[in-house]
C-alpha cells in the first residue's frame, strides 16, 4: 500500500504545532514569578520547578527549530529527503513525525552511535 502525502496538510499541522509551542513558551514565561522571602523548602521547590521548566522550555525551543527546518524544506522542495543519505523518507514516518530529518535507517544508526558513546567499559 502506497501512502501519498498531502504537503498542504503537513504544512498546516507543522504551523499549528509551532504556534501552540510558541504560545506555551510565552505563557510559561509570564507565569514564573518569584516568591517573596521563600523559606528553605519553598526555595528548594521553586528551584526544582525552575529547572524543570527550563528543561521543558529548551525542548519546546528545539522542537520549534526542527519545525522551522521542516517548513524550510517544504518551501525548498526537499521535504521528505533524508539529510544524511539523500534517500526518500518513508511517508509513514513523515505522517508520524512531520519534522523528521533522517530516514529510519540513518536515525537508527545515529541512535546506536549515541548509545555506544554513552557506554562506559
C-alpha positions in Angstrom: 0.0 0.0 0.0 1.4 3.4 -1.0 0.7 6.4 1.2 0.5 9.7 -0.5 1.5 12.8 1.5 -0.7 15.9 1.4 2.0 18.5 1.8 -0.5 21.2 2.4 -1.9 19.3 5.4 1.6 18.6 6.7 2.4 22.4 6.4 -0.8 23.3 8.3 -0.1 20.7 11.0 3.5 22.0 11.4 2.4 25.6 11.6 -0.3 24.8 14.1 2.2 22.9 16.4 4.7 25.7 16.1 2.1 28.3 17.1 1.0 26.2 20.1 4.6 25.7 21.3 5.3 29.5 20.9 2.2 30.4 22.8 3.0 27.9 25.5 6.5 29.3 25.9 5.2 32.9 26.2 2.5 31.9 28.8 5.1 30.0 30.8 7.5 32.9 30.8 4.9 35.2 32.2 3.8 32.8 34.9 7.2 32.4 36.5 7.0 34.9 39.4 9.5 34.7 42.3 8.1 34.2 45.9 8.8 37.0 48.4 11.1 35.7 51.1 10.7 32.0 50.5 11.7 29.6 53.3 14.2 26.9 52.5 11.6 24.3 51.4 9.8 26.8 49.2 13.2 27.9 47.7 14.2 24.4 47.0 10.8 23.6 45.4 11.0 26.7 43.4 14.5 26.0 42.2 13.4 22.5 41.2 10.4 23.9 39.4 12.5 26.4 37.5 15.0 23.7 36.5 12.1 21.5 35.1 10.5 24.5 33.4 13.8 25.4 31.8 14.3 21.9 30.5 10.8 21.9 29.1 11.3 25.3 27.5 14.5 24.1 25.9 12.7 21.0 24.5 10.0 23.3 23.1 12.6 25.6 21.5 14.4 22.7 19.9 11.1 21.4 18.5 10.3 24.8 17.1 13.7 24.8 15.4 13.0 21.4 13.9 9.6 22.6 12.7 11.2 25.7 11.1 13.7 23.5 9.3 10.9 21.2 8.1 8.9 24.2 6.8 12.1 25.5 5.0 12.5 22.1 3.4 8.8 22.2 2.3 9.5 25.7 0.8 12.7 24.5 -0.9 11.3 21.3 -2.3 13.5 19.0 -0.3 10.9 17.9 2.3 11.0 14.1 2.8 14.6 13.7 1.7 17.0 12.3 4.3 19.6 14.9 5.2 22.2 12.2 5.8 21.9 9.8 2.8 19.7 11.6 0.4 17.1 8.8 0.2 13.4 9.4 0.5 11.9 9.3 4.0 9.0 6.9 4.1 5.6 8.7 4.1 4.6 6.7 7.2 7.5 8.2 9.1 6.6 11.7 7.9 3.0 11.3 8.9 4.1 10.1 12.4 6.9 12.7 12.7 6.4 15.5 10.2 9.7 17.2 11.3 11.8 14.1 10.6 15.1 15.0 9.0 16.5 11.4 8.7 15.2 8.2 7.2 14.6 5.4 9.6 17.9 3.7 8.8 20.0 6.8 9.3 18.1 7.6 12.5 18.7 4.1 13.8 22.5 4.4 13.1 22.6 7.8 14.8 20.9 6.4 17.9 23.2 3.3 18.0 26.2 5.7 17.9 24.8 7.8 20.7 24.1 4.7 22.8 27.6 3.5 22.1 29.1 6.8 23.1 27.3 6.7 26.4 28.6 3.3 27.4 31.5 3.0 29.9 33.5 -0.2 29.8 
